[in-house]
């Protein structure tokens, strides 16, 4: 059997259209096509549109790897994130992705199950292999702050939600101020003290909120009740709520997130403790559903979108200028008062 030889036409078809093909289709020079493909600004809008239209018609796709070699950038951002999803991390990741895409970059996720030196180093190595320009770390566990965890050198890095003093930009919500706002709001209504359902102890956010709740009570000269510890889930809030509902002296509770507050509200309802007539409840996050809890939840709003924007902005600044880390960025919170808080029963 005779095997047909590959013709020049067949080879050209298999290799796909080239810049020369685009130039011919658009009636411009190869240099103009190159400028458009590489995002240069020294091309007028009409010519740019003509070149882009030609690319679409013939199916030309710029070679990102080749472009990276020419420009020194891959236009890709890596994100190292905990494999165990939380509401806050998910919302922050959505914000990071939106900000990255808006800047014309792509995003590569690298989940880690535990924030150990080995896993973090391995994630960096894999991202290096996939040719990223920089890395955002979104891991809330305390282990990242331990002395044995050293972030590998060689890539621009931004850390979100960390209390460590790395030589990298750090971006986070002002957790302490948010918890203080929640606690002071309940005290201002006339409650003698505020009980607290904290998040897991290995969480930066949970620990900051717990410490701020405690220090606010101490500054006001109020009794600091025992802490109930949850795991961010509605079920953990429900279980803690059943215990708190059984204590008639409990009149105000600050839950470290809205999901635990949801479980808490159910426990109070089932136990016959009316909200807010007998017990006031404040959450933290202002998730979309919190306005539709019964009663609608008073909570602390944190801007995940702002955290994501600041993180991407800081990373792109590092990529472009190689600038050293500045002061940590602390994104402010806001108290959103709804119907779950009121003065204590007389």
C-alpha positions, 0 to 999 in steps of 0.5 A: 500500500502506498502511503501518501506524502504530506503536501505543503498544503496539508502541513500548513493546515495542520500547523494552523494559521500564522501571523503572516496569514493574518497580515495577508488577511488584514492587509497590514504588515507582519509587524502590525500583527505582532504589535496587536498580538502582544497587546502593544498600544501603538496601533490605532483602534481601526487597524487593531479591530481589523487585525483582530477580525482577521484573527477571528476569521482564520482562527489564529491564536497567539502563542502565549509561550512564545509571547512570554519568551519575548516579553518576559511575562506569561500573563498567568497568576497562580493561587495556592489555596486550602483544599478545604473550602470555606465561604470566605476563601471561596468568595475571595477566590472569586474576587481574585479571579475577576480581578485577574481576568480584568487585567488580562491574566489567566489564573491557575489554582493549586490546592494544598490539603495541609499548609506544611513546608512540603506541600507549600514548596511542592505547590510553588514548584508545580506553579513554576513548571506551569509558568506563572508570573506570581503567586497569591497564597490564600491559606487561613491555617496558623501553620503558615505562620510557624517558623519552619514554613518558609516561602520559596524565593524566585516568584512575586508573592502576596499573602492573604489572611496572615499574621506572619511578617513575611517580606511580601505584601499581606492583604486581609479584612480588618478582622479585629475591628469587625469583631469589636463593632459587633461586640460594641453594638450589642453592649450599646443596646444595653446587654450586660455582656456578649457570648461568643461562638468562635470559628476553628482555633487553627483559623487566623480569622477566627482567632482575631475575631475571638481576641477582639471580642474578648479585649472589647469586653475587658476594655468595657469592664464586662464579664468575659463568658466561656467561648463556644467553638464551632467549625464555621458550619451551621451544624456547629452553630446549632449545637453551640446554640442549644447549650447557650439557649439553656442558659437564661442569663444569655441575652446576646451572642456574637457568632464568628460567621453567618453560617454558624449564626444560622444554626444558632437561630434555629437552636434558639427558635427550637428552644423557645428563646425569641430573637431578638426579644429575648436573645440578640444575635450578630454574625460576620460576613454578610453573606447574601442569604443573611438578609433572608434569615428569620429574623434578618441577621445583623452582621458584619460586612466584609468586602471580599471583592476589595481583598481580591482587588488589593491582592491582585493589584499588589501582586501586579505591582511586584511583577511590574516593578519588583518593588519590596513589600509595603505595609499590610493592607487592612480592608475595613468592615461595616456593621449592617443592622437588621432585625436580629438585635434589640435591647435585652428584656427588662 
